[in-house]
Amino acid sequence: MTVMRLQKWLSEAGICSRREGERWIEAGRVAVNGEVVTRQGVQIGPEAVVTVDGQPVALRKGNLRVVVALHKPVGVICSRRDPEGRPSVFPLVEGAGARLVSVGRLDYNSEGLLLFTSDGDLANRLTHPRHEVPRIYRVRVHGRISETLLAKLRAGVVLEDGPTGPLQVELERVVGANSWLNLTLKEGRNRIIRRIFAALEMDVARLIRVSYGGIDLGDLPSGAWRYLTRSEVGGLMNWVRADRP
């Protein structure tokens, strides 16, 4: 290993993206050779002993990139720790044999496809808005969706943190007083789908992510995970190529 910046080292270790590593450093969570580091840009060499929250972290051996798909159930969070003591998704993927980071998040009450990888840089690129990686959701809302409301959704919705732009949305079916829709997004703002429908004065009753970057949830049982195939990982990498149109 050559000398590298600490935040890049953390990313290479597969525990976070560089951006998240910078936040950890600022928060005083990272120590090198027993000394807490809070300054960005610190360079470390191959003999450095790095810890995060007091736990030792090792670089990955070789160029192995692990990517797994989890069917996240309702009632778990996407952080490793929670002040409220709620369960985390990370114990569900402990058997993957690598230190993983999640590719984006799903909120506590949402379910469906959640990707994890040992490559922090890949996770960061897959969630960055500039790559426009598509996420497909099935959404059940309270209320009957009319053509007028569909037109409003397709035109885009103005939220407190900016407009969504035009949305790709299709009405799947109406069951009693509820409507099922398929919604495709190319960004991952916090709770964006729930806020989109709240802007239309509608409540989301169920939210399931069924696809991310061409990787489909399929019939993966709730709470179960699988490794992505080499072809599937290649497809994800294509989304974040620098020369992609």
SERO-4910 file (N, C-alpha, C, O; in steps of 0.05 Angstrom, whole numbers):
BEGIN
 pado doro    nc1    nc2    nc3   cac1   cac2   cac3    cc1    cc2    cc3    oc1    oc2    oc3
  Met    A     17    -24      0      0      0      0     18     25      0     37     27     16
  Thr    A     12     44    -16     26     69    -16     13     88      4     -9     82     15
  Val    A     26    110      9     15    131     27    -10    142     15    -11    148     -9
  Met    A    -31    146     31    -56    157     21    -70    173     42    -64    171     66
  Arg    A    -89    190     34   -104    206     53   -122    188     70   -131    167     61
  Leu    A   -126    196     95   -141    180    114   -169    173    104   -178    151    107
  Gln    A   -183    193     93   -210    188     84   -211    168     61   -230    152     58
  Lys    A   -191    168     44   -189    149     22   -183    121     34   -193    101     24
  Trp    A   -166    120     54   -159     95     67   -185     82     78   -189     58     75
  Leu    A   -201     99     91   -226     88    103   -244     77     81   -257     56     84
  Ser    A   -245     91     58   -262     82     36   -251     56     24   -266     38     18
  Glu    A   -224     55     21   -211     30     11   -216      6     29   -217    -16     21
  Ala    A   -219     12     55   -225     -9     74   -254    -19     71   -261    -40     83
  Gly    A   -270     -5     56   -297    -14     50   -318     -8     72   -339    -21     73
  Ile    A   -311     11     90   -330     16    112   -347     41    108   -366     45    123
  Cys    A   -340     57     89   -354     82     84   -345     94     58   -325     85     46
  Ser    A   -359    114     48   -350    130     26   -329    150     36   -327    155     60
  Arg    A   -315    163     17   -296    184     26   -310    207     40   -300    217     60
  Arg    A   -333    214     29   -348    236     41   -356    230     70   -354    246     88
  Glu    A   -366    205     74   -374    197    101   -349    195    119   -351    202    143
  Gly    A   -327    186    108   -302    185    123   -294    212    133   -284    215    155
  Glu    A   -297    233    116   -291    260    124   -308    268    148   -298    282    166
  Arg    A   -334    261    147   -351    268    170   -342    253    195   -343    265    217
  Trp    A   -334    228    193   -325    213    216   -300    226    228   -298    228    252
  Ile    A   -282    235    210   -258    248    220   -265    274    235   -255    278    257
  Glu    A   -282    290    223   -290    315    236   -303    310    263   -300    326    282
  Ala    A   -317    287    265   -331    281    290   -313    269    311   -322    263    334
  Gly    A   -287    264    305   -268    253    324   -272    223    328   -264    213    349
  Arg    A   -283    209    309   -288    180    312   -264    164    302   -263    139    308
  Val    A   -245    176    289   -223    161    276   -197    167    290   -190    190    296
  Ala    A   -182    146    296   -155    149    308   -134    135    292   -140    114    280
  Val    A   -110    146    291    -88    133    277    -65    130    297    -56    149    309
  Asn    A    -57    105    300    -36     98    320    -42    109    347    -25    118    362
  Gly    A    -68    107    354    -77    115    381    -83    144    385    -92    152    406
  Glu    A    -79    161    364    -84    189    366   -109    197    349   -110    191    326
  Val    A   -128    210    362   -152    218    347   -145    239    326   -130    258    332
  Val    A   -155    236    302   -150    254    280   -175    269    273   -196    256    268
  Thr    A   -174    295    273   -198    311    266   -192    330    242   -210    344    233
  Arg    A   -167    329    232   -159    346    210   -161    331    184   -151    308    182
  Gln    A   -173    343    163   -175    330    137   -147    330    123   -131    348    128
  Gly    A   -143    310    106   -120    309     89    -96    296    102    -74    295     90
  Val    A    -99    284    126    -76    270    138    -69    246    121    -86    231    113
  Gln    A    -43    243    116    -33    221    100    -23    198    119    -11    204    139
  Ile    A    -30    174    112    -21    151    128     -7    130    111    -14    128     87
  Gly    A     11    115    122     26     95    108     16     67    114     -3     63    129
  Pro    A     30     47    103     21     19    105     22      8    133      9    -12    139
  Glu    A     39     20    151     41      9    178     22     22    198     22     15    221
  Ala    A      6     41    189    -12     55    207    -34     36    219    -44     18    205
  Val    A    -40     41    244    -62     26    257    -85     45    260    -84     65    274
  Val    A   -107     39    246   -130     57    245   -153     44    260   -159     20    258
  Thr    A   -167     60    276   -190     51    291   -213     71    286   -208     95    282
  Val    A   -237     61    286   -262     77    284   -279     70    308   -286     47    312
  Asp    A   -285     90    324   -300     85    349   -286     65    367   -299     49    381
  Gly    A   -259     64    365   -243     46    382   -240     18    370   -226      2    382
  Gln    A   -253     13    347   -251    -14    335   -231    -13    312   -232      4    295
  Pro    A   -212    -32    312   -192    -33    290   -204    -38    263   -223    -54    261
  Val    A   -193    -26    243   -203    -29    216   -179    -37    198   -157    -25    201
  Ala    A   -183    -57    181   -162    -66    164   -169    -62    135   -193    -63    128
  Leu    A   -150    -57    118   -154    -55     89   -162    -82     78   -154   -102     88
  Arg    A   -179    -81     57   -186   -106     43   -161   -118     30   -143   -103     21
  Lys    A   -160   -144     28   -138   -157     14   -146   -161    -15   -168   -170    -21
  Gly    A   -128   -154    -33   -134   -158    -61   -154   -137    -71   -158   -117    -58
  Asn    A   -167   -144    -93   -186   -125   -106   -215   -136   -104   -231   -129   -121
  Leu    A   -220   -152    -84   -247   -164    -81   -267   -142    -76   -265   -127    -56
  Arg    A   -288   -141    -92   -310   -123    -88   -335   -140    -82   -343   -155    -99
  Val    A   -346   -136    -59   -370   -151    -52   -394   -133    -55   -394   -111    -45
  Val    A   -415   -142    -69   -440   -128    -71   -463   -148    -65   -464   -169    -78
  Val    A   -480   -141    -47   -502   -158    -41   -528   -143    -42   -529   -118    -39
  Ala    A   -550   -158    -46   -577   -147    -46   -592   -158    -22   -592   -182    -17
  Leu    A   -605   -141     -7   -621   -149     16   -650   -141     11   -655   -119      0
  His    A   -668   -158     19   -696   -150     21   -701   -139     48   -706   -154     67
  Lys    A   -699   -112     51   -702    -99     77   -731   -102     86   -750    -95     71
  Pro    A   -735   -112    110   -762   -112    121   -770    -85    134   -752    -69    139
  Val    A   -795    -82    138   -804    -59    154   -794    -62    183   -793    -85    193
  Gly    A   -788    -40    196   -781    -41    224   -752    -44    231   -745    -51    253
  Val    A   -734    -38    211   -706    -37    216   -695    -12    204   -706     -2    184
  Ile    A   -674     -1    216   -662     24    206   -637     17    190   -626     -5    191
  Cys    A   -628     37    174   -605     33    157   -579     45    168   -559     46    155
  Ser    A   -579     53    194   -555     61    208   -545     38    224   -560     20    231
  Arg    A   -519     39    231   -508     17    247   -517     19    276   -520     -1    290
  Arg    A   -522     43    285   -530     47    313   -553     67    314   -556     84    297
  Asp    A   -570     64    334   -593     81    337   -597     89    366   -599     71    383
  Pro    A   -599    115    372   -603    124    400   -629    112    412   -631    109    436
  Glu    A   -648    106    395   -673     95    405   -673     65    408   -692     53    418
  Gly    A   -650     52    400   -648     23    404   -663      6    384   -667    -17    388
  Arg    A   -670     19    362   -684      3    341   -665    -15    327   -641     -9    325
  Pro    A   -674    -38    317   -656    -57    303   -645    -46    277   -658    -29    264
  Ser    A   -621    -55    269   -607    -45    245   -608    -67    224   -611    -90    229
  Val    A   -605    -58    199   -603    -77    176   -577    -92    176   -575   -114    165
  Phe    A   -556    -81    189   -529    -92    185   -526   -121    196   -512   -137    184
  Pro    A   -538   -127    219   -537   -156    227   -549   -175    206   -541   -198    206
  Leu    A   -567   -165    190   -579   -183    170   -559   -191    148   -563   -212    135
  Val    A   -538   -175    144   -518   -182    123   -491   -189    134   -471   -188    119
  Glu    A   -490   -196    159   -464   -202    172   -451   -227    158   -426   -229    158
  Gly    A   -467   -244    147   -455   -268    135   -443   -264    108   -433   -284     96
  Ala    A   -442   -240     98   -431   -235     71   -401   -236     71   -389   -237     49
  Gly    A   -388   -237     94   -359   -240     94   -343   -216     89   -319   -218     82
  Ala    A   -354   -192     91   -340   -167     86   -353   -145    103   -376   -147    110
  Arg    A   -337   -124    108   -348   -100    121   -363    -84     99   -351    -75     80
  Leu    A   -389    -81    102   -405    -70     81   -416    -42     89   -419    -36    113
  Val    A   -421    -26     69   -436     -1     72   -461     -3     55   -461    -17     34
  Ser    A   -482     11     63   -507     10     47   -505     30     25   -493     52     27
  Val    A   -518     23      3   -520     41    -20   -546     57    -17   -568     47    -24
  Gly    A   -544     80     -5   -568     95      2   -583     83     25   -571     66     40
  Arg    A   -608     91     29   -623     82     52   -652     77     44   -662     87     24
  Leu    A   -666     63     61   -695     62     62   -704     68     90   -691     60    109
  Asp    A   -725     84     93   -732     92    120   -744     68    136   -750     47    125
  Tyr    A   -748     73    161   -756     52    180   -781     37    171   -783     13    174
  Asn    A   -800     52    159   -826     40    152   -827     31    123   -848     22    113
  Ser    A   -805     33    108   -803     24     81   -790     -3     79   -776    -11     97
  Glu    A   -794    -16     56   -783    -43     52   -773    -46     24   -776    -29      7
  Gly    A   -761    -69     19   -753    -75     -9   -723    -76    -12   -708    -82      6
  Leu    A   -714    -71    -37   -686    -76    -45   -668    -55    -33   -672    -31    -36
  Leu    A   -647    -65    -19   -626    -48     -8   -600    -61    -15   -595    -84     -8
  Leu    A   -583    -46    -29   -557    -57    -37   -536    -50    -17   -537    -29     -3
  Phe    A   -516    -67    -14   -493    -63      4   -468    -70    -12   -468    -87    -30
  Thr    A   -446    -57     -6   -421    -63    -19   -397    -58      0   -399    -43     19
  Ser    A   -375    -72     -6   -350    -68      9   -335    -45     -3   -314    -37      8
  Asp    A   -344    -34    -25   -330    -12    -39   -344     14    -33   -365     21    -45
  Gly    A   -332     30    -15   -345     55     -7   -348     75    -29   -367     89    -30
  Asp    A   -328     76    -47   -329     94    -70   -352     87    -88   -367    105    -98
  Leu    A   -356     61    -93   -378     52   -110   -405     60    -98   -423     70   -111
  Ala    A   -408     57    -71   -433     64    -58   -438     94    -61   -460    102    -66
  Asn    A   -417    110    -59   -420    139    -61   -428    147    -89   -446    164    -93
  Arg    A   -416    134   -110   -423    141   -137   -451    132   -145   -465    146   -160
  Leu    A   -459    109   -135   -486     99   -141   -508    116   -129   -531    116   -139
  Thr    A   -502    131   -108   -522    149    -96   -520    178   -105   -538    194    -99
  His    A   -498    185   -119   -495    213   -126   -514    221   -148   -517    206   -168
  Pro    A   -528    243   -146   -549    251   -165   -538    254   -194   -553    249   -213
  Arg    A   -513    260   -198   -503    264   -225   -504    239   -242   -504    241   -267
  His    A   -504    216   -229   -504    191   -245   -532    182   -252   -536    164   -269
  Glu    A   -552    193   -239   -580    188   -246   -587    158   -247   -599    148   -265
  Val    A   -578    144   -226   -583    115   -225   -613    111   -217   -622    122   -197
  Pro    A   -628     97   -234   -657     95   -229   -664     76   -206   -653     55   -203
  Arg    A   -684     85   -190   -695     69   -169   -725     66   -175   -738     86   -180
  Ile    A   -735     42   -173   -764     37   -179   -778     28   -154   -768     11   -139
  Tyr    A   -801     41   -148   -816     35   -124   -844     28   -131   -856     38   -150
  Arg    A   -856     10   -115   -885      5   -115   -895     20    -90   -885     16    -68
  Val    A   -916     36    -95   -926     53    -73   -956     49    -71   -971     51    -91
  Arg    A   -965     44    -46   -994     44    -41  -1001     69    -25   -990     74     -4
  Val    A  -1020     84    -35  -1028    108    -22  -1058    106    -14  -1074     93    -28
  His    A  -1065    120      7  -1093    122     15  -1106    142     -4  -1097    165     -7
  Gly    A  -1127    134    -18  -1142    151    -36  -1140    141    -64  -1123    125    -71
  Arg    A  -1159    150    -80  -1160    142   -108  -1146    162   -126  -1152    186   -125
  Ile    A  -1126    153   -141  -1110    170   -158  -1125    176   -184  -1132    157   -199
  Ser    A  -1131    201   -189  -1144    209   -213  -1124    216   -235  -1100    218   -229
  Glu    A  -1133    220   -259  -1116    228   -281  -1104    256   -276  -1082    262   -284
  Thr    A  -1119    272   -262  -1110    299   -255  -1086    297   -236  -1066    311   -240
  Leu    A  -1088    280   -216  -1066    276   -197  -1042    264   -211  -1019    271   -205
  Leu    A  -1047    245   -229  -1025    232   -244  -1010    254   -260   -985    254   -261
  Ala    A  -1025    271   -272  -1013    293   -288   -996    311   -271   -974    319   -279
  Lys    A  -1005    317   -246   -990    333   -228   -964    319   -220   -942    332   -219
  Leu    A   -965    293   -215   -941    278   -208   -921    278   -231   -897    283   -227
  Arg    A   -931    273   -255   -913    271   -278   -900    298   -284   -879    299   -296
  Ala    A   -914    320   -277   -903    346   -282   -881    353   -262   -865    371   -266
  Gly    A   -881    338   -239   -862    344   -218   -875    359   -195   -895    373   -198
  Val    A   -863    356   -172   -874    367   -147   -853    385   -134   -829    378   -133
  Val    A   -861    408   -124   -843    426   -111   -842    419    -81   -863    419    -67
  Leu    A   -819    412    -71   -815    405    -43   -800    428    -29   -790    446    -42
  Glu    A   -797    426     -2   -784    447     12   -754    449      6   -742    471     10
  Asp    A   -743    427     -4   -714    428    -11   -710    428    -41   -689    421    -51
  Gly    A   -731    437    -56   -728    440    -85   -747    422   -100   -757    403    -90
  Pro    A   -751    429   -126   -770    413   -143   -758    386   -150   -734    382   -151
  Thr    A   -776    367   -155   -767    340   -163   -760    339   -193   -745    321   -201
  Gly    A   -771    357   -209   -770    353   -238   -792    333   -246   -805    321   -229
  Pro    A   -796    329   -272   -816    310   -281   -812    282   -270   -789    273   -268
  Leu    A   -834    269   -263   -832    243   -251   -843    221   -270   -862    227   -285
  Gln    A   -832    198   -269   -842    175   -285   -859    159   -266   -849    146   -248
  Val    A   -885    159   -270   -904    146   -252   -926    133   -268   -937    145   -287
  Glu    A   -934    109   -260   -956     95   -273   -975     84   -252   -966     74   -231
  Leu    A  -1001     86   -258  -1021     75   -240  -1023     45   -245  -1030     37   -267
  Glu    A  -1018     29   -225  -1020      0   -227  -1048     -9   -225  -1059    -23   -242
  Arg    A  -1061     -2   -202  -1089    -10   -198  -1100      6   -175  -1086     17   -158
  Val    A  -1127      6   -174  -1141     18   -151  -1157     -4   -137  -1172    -18   -150
  Val    A  -1152     -6   -111  -1165    -27    -95  -1181    -13    -73  -1169     -4    -53
  Gly    A  -1207    -12    -75  -1223      1    -55  -1215     31    -53  -1217     45    -73
  Ala    A  -1207     39    -30  -1200     67    -26  -1169     72    -28  -1159     92    -20
  Asn    A  -1155     52    -39  -1126     54    -41  -1117     51    -70  -1131     38    -86
  Ser    A  -1095     64    -76  -1084     62   -103  -1055     52   -102  -1039     60    -85
  Trp    A  -1048     34   -121  -1021     25   -124  -1008     38   -148  -1020     39   -170
  Leu    A   -984     49   -145   -970     62   -167   -942     51   -169   -930     41   -149
  Asn    A   -930     53   -193   -902     48   -197   -888     74   -203   -896     89   -221
  Leu    A   -868     81   -187   -854    107   -189   -824    102   -193   -812     87   -178
  Thr    A   -813    116   -213   -784    114   -218   -771    141   -211   -780    162   -220
  Leu    A   -751    140   -194   -736    164   -186   -706    160   -194   -696    138   -196
  Lys    A   -693    183   -198   -664    182   -203   -649    199   -183   -627    209   -189
  Glu    A   -660    201   -160   -647    215   -137   -657    202   -111   -676    187   -111
  Gly    A   -643    208    -90   -649    194    -65   -652    213    -41   -641    207    -19
  Arg    A   -665    235    -45   -668    253    -22   -684    240      1   -700    222     -4
  Asn    A   -679    250     25   -691    237     49   -721    237     47   -734    258     44
  Arg    A   -733    213     50   -762    209     51   -776    223     27   -798    233     31
  Ile    A   -764    223      4   -774    239    -18   -801    230    -27   -819    246    -33
  Ile    A   -806    204    -28   -832    194    -39   -854    201    -19   -876    210    -28
  Arg    A   -850    198      6   -870    205     26   -876    235     24   -899    243     28
  Arg    A   -855    251     20   -859    280     18   -873    288     -8   -889    307     -8
  Ile    A   -868    273    -29   -882    279    -55   -912    276    -51   -927    293    -59
  Phe    A   -920    253    -39   -949    249    -36   -961    266    -14   -984    274    -16
  Ala    A   -945    273      6   -955    292     26   -961    319     13   -980    333     22
  Ala    A   -946    327     -7   -951    352    -21   -977    351    -35   -989    372    -41
  Leu    A   -987    327    -42  -1013    324    -54  -1035    317    -34  -1057    310    -41
  Glu    A  -1027    319     -8  -1045    314     14  -1055    285     14  -1078    279     18
  Met    A  -1035    267      8  -1041    238      8  -1020    224     26   -997    232     27
  Asp    A  -1029    203     39  -1011    187     57  -1002    162     43  -1017    148     30
  Val    A   -976    156     46   -965    131     36   -970    109     57   -962    111     80
  Ala    A   -984     88     48   -990     66     66   -969     44     64   -964     30     84
  Arg    A   -957     41     41   -936     21     38   -917     30     16   -925     41     -4
  Leu    A   -891     25     21   -870     34      2   -850     12     -1   -836      4     18
  Ile    A   -847      2    -26   -830    -21    -31   -811    -14    -54   -820     -7    -76
  Arg    A   -785    -14    -49   -766    -10    -72   -762    -38    -85   -754    -57    -73
  Val    A   -768    -38   -111   -766    -64   -126   -743    -65   -145   -737    -86   -156
  Ser    A   -729    -43   -149   -706    -43   -167   -687    -20   -161   -696      1   -153
  Tyr    A   -661    -24   -166   -641     -3   -162   -619     -8   -183   -605    -28   -183
  Gly    A   -617     11   -202   -596      9   -222   -598    -16   -239   -578    -27   -248
  Gly    A   -622    -26   -243   -626    -50   -260   -625    -76   -244   -629    -97   -255
  Ile    A   -619    -74   -218   -620    -98   -201   -648   -100   -189   -657    -82   -176
  Asp    A   -661   -123   -194   -688   -126   -185   -690   -142   -159   -674   -160   -154
  Leu    A   -710   -135   -143   -716   -149   -118   -724   -178   -124   -716   -196   -109
  Gly    A   -740   -182   -144   -749   -209   -151   -764   -222   -129   -780   -209   -115
  Asp    A   -759   -248   -125   -773   -263   -104   -756   -267    -79   -761   -286    -64
  Leu    A   -736   -250    -75   -719   -252    -51   -737   -248    -26   -751   -227    -24
  Pro    A   -737   -267     -7   -754   -264     16   -747   -241     34   -723   -233     34
  Ser    A   -766   -230     48   -760   -208     67   -740   -217     88   -743   -239    100
  Gly    A   -719   -200     92   -698   -206    111   -676   -223    100   -656   -227    114
  Ala    A   -678   -233     75   -657   -249     63   -640   -232     45   -648   -211     36
  Trp    A   -615   -242     39   -597   -228     21   -584   -248      2   -585   -272      7
  Arg    A   -572   -237    -19   -557   -254    -38   -535   -237    -50   -536   -213    -50
  Tyr    A   -513   -251    -59   -492   -238    -73   -501   -231   -101   -516   -246   -113
  Leu    A   -493   -208   -111   -498   -201   -139   -479   -217   -157   -457   -223   -149
  Thr    A   -488   -223   -180   -471   -237   -200   -450   -218   -211   -453   -193   -209
  Arg    A   -430   -228   -224   -410   -211   -237   -423   -194   -258   -415   -170   -261
  Ser    A   -442   -205   -272   -456   -189   -293   -472   -166   -280   -472   -144   -291
  Glu    A   -485   -172   -258   -501   -151   -245   -483   -129   -234   -489   -105   -236
  Val    A   -460   -136   -222   -441   -116   -213   -431    -99   -236   -428    -75   -234
  Gly    A   -425   -112   -259   -417    -98   -283   -438    -78   -292   -431    -56   -300
  Gly    A   -463    -85   -290   -485    -67   -297   -485    -43   -279   -490    -20   -289
  Leu    A   -481    -47   -253   -480    -24   -235   -456     -6   -242   -459     19   -241
  Met    A   -433    -18   -248   -410     -2   -254   -414     15   -279   -403     37   -282
  Asn    A   -430      4   -298   -435     20   -322   -450     46   -316   -446     66   -330
  Trp    A   -467     45   -296   -482     70   -289   -463     92   -279   -470    116   -282
  Val    A   -440     85   -268   -423    106   -256   -397    110   -271   -379    122   -261
  Arg    A   -396     99   -296   -372    105   -313   -370    134   -319   -391    147   -324
  Ala    A   -346    145   -317   -342    174   -322   -350    183   -350   -358    206   -354
  Asp    A   -349    164   -369   -354    172   -397   -382    165   -406   -389    166   -429
  Arg    A   -400    157   -386   -427    151   -393   -442    176   -402   -440    197   -389
  Pro    A   -456    175   -425   -471    198   -434   -490    208   -414   -504    228   -418
***
